[in-house]
């Protein structure tokens, strides 16, 4: 015989009712992302991470994190909005994450806007090794010329267009993408210089004595 509603009410509520939902942000903390000094806007974004618990340190979890920002936002220039820069966290100092360049790309809207009828697309890539130990891969895109060429804002695109125009006239050349293939070991001093926070060497100034005194020449020390 099934129990009545009155009998169920006397037994009390069923086990396994609603559990108290915890706030997922209660155990997290915010960190400021700081861009290198080549950009106008240094404090460019913020990121979340779970607080330090036991052996799991929050700052170690932030190292290596990659963010993507528009160059227009980094330099406060709307004409550069189509370039996307990747920055990687390399060191954490307090609540600030020091980032470094990790790659560059063009937005899909920009790439689609470059393609027109009656022209051919030329794509190429080359690996470049910098003096400070980085290996970068540059992806260049160019288009055959249909009418008088327009001005290209970046110098690398101009150089690529000038060299390729000897073979076939081009209407435009752009660095479509930059990929970091290899990085040197983390040098904290070099990273601080990149962020404009390195120590400058103090240069001394020569001071002439008022009495024009000159010390004698010493034969031996």
PESUL-V765579 format. One record per pair of residues at least 12 apart in sequence whose C-alpha atoms are under 10 Angstrom apart, sorted by the first residue. I is the first residue (numbers start at 0). J is the second residue. Records with the same first field share a line. If there is no record, write none. Layout:
I->J  J
This chain:
23->49
24->47  48  49
25->49  50
26->48  49  50  51  52
27->47  48  49  50  51  57
28->46  47  48  49  50  51  57  94
29->45  46  47  48  49  50  94  95
30->44  45  46  47  48  58  61  91  92  93  94  95  96
31->43  44  45  46  47  91  93  94  95  96  97
32->44  45  46  66  86  87  88  91  94  95  96  97  98
33->45  86  88  91  95  96  97  98  99  194
34->73  86  87  88  96  97  98  99  100  193  194
35->86  97  98  99  100  190  191  192  193  194  195
36->191  192  193  194  195  196
37->73  74  193  194  195
38->70  72  73  74  75  194
39->70  71  72  73  74  75  76
40->70  71  72  73  74  75
41->73  74  97  194
42->73  95  96  97
43->68  72  73  74
44->66  68  73
45->95  96
46->61  64  66  96
47->61
48->60  61
49->61
57->91
58->90  91  92  93  94  95  96
59->89  90  91
61->87  88  89  90  91  96
62->87  88  89  90  91  96  97  98
63->86  87  88  89  90  98
64->86  87  88  89  96  98
65->85  86  87  88  89  98  99  100  101  102
66->84  85  86  87  88  98  101
67->83  84  85  86  87  101  102  103  104
68->80  82  83  84  85  86  103
69->81  82  83  84  85  103  104  105  106
70->82  83  84  85  103
71->83  84
80->105  106  109
81->104  105  106  107  108  109  110
82->103  104  105  106  109  174  175  176
83->102  103  104  105  106  176
84->100  101  102  103  104  105  176  177
85->98  99  100  101  102  103  104  177  178
86->98  99  100  101  102  103
87->99  100  101  102
88->100  101
89->185  186  187  190
90->185  187  190  191
97->190  191  193  194
98->190  193  194
99->190  193  194
100->178  179
101->135  177  178  179  180  182
102->135  136  137  176  177  178  179  180
103->137  138  174  175  176  177  178  179
104->138  174  175  176  177  178
105->173  174  175  176  177
106->175
109->175
110->140  173  175
113->140  141  142  171  172  173
114->141  142
115->142  145
116->145
117->143  144  145
118->142  143  144  145  169  170
119->141  142  143  144  145  169
120->140  141  142  143  169  172
121->139  140  141  142  143  163  169  172
122->138  139  140  141  142  172  173  174  175
123->137  138  139  140  141  174  175
124->136  137  138  139  140  174  175  176  177
125->137  138  139  177
126->138  177  178  179  180
127->179  180
128->180  181
131->182  183  189
132->181  182  183  184
133->179  180  181  182  183  184
134->178  179  180  181  182  183
135->177  178  179  180  181  182
136->176  177  178  179  180  181
137->174  175  176  177  178  179
138->173  174  175  176  177  178
139->155  156  159  160  172  173  174  175  176  177
140->156  159  160  171  172  173  174  175  176
141->156  159  160  163  169  170  171  172  173  174  175
142->160  167  168  169  170  171  172  173
143->160  163  164  167  168  169  170  171  172
144->164  167  168  169  170  171
145->168  169  170
146->168  169  170
147->168  169  170
148->168  169  170  171
149->169  170  171
150->170  171  172
151->170  171  172  173
152->172  173
153->172  173  174
154->173  174
155->172  173  174
156->171  172  173  174  175
157->171  172  173  174
158->172
159->171  172  173  174
160->172  173
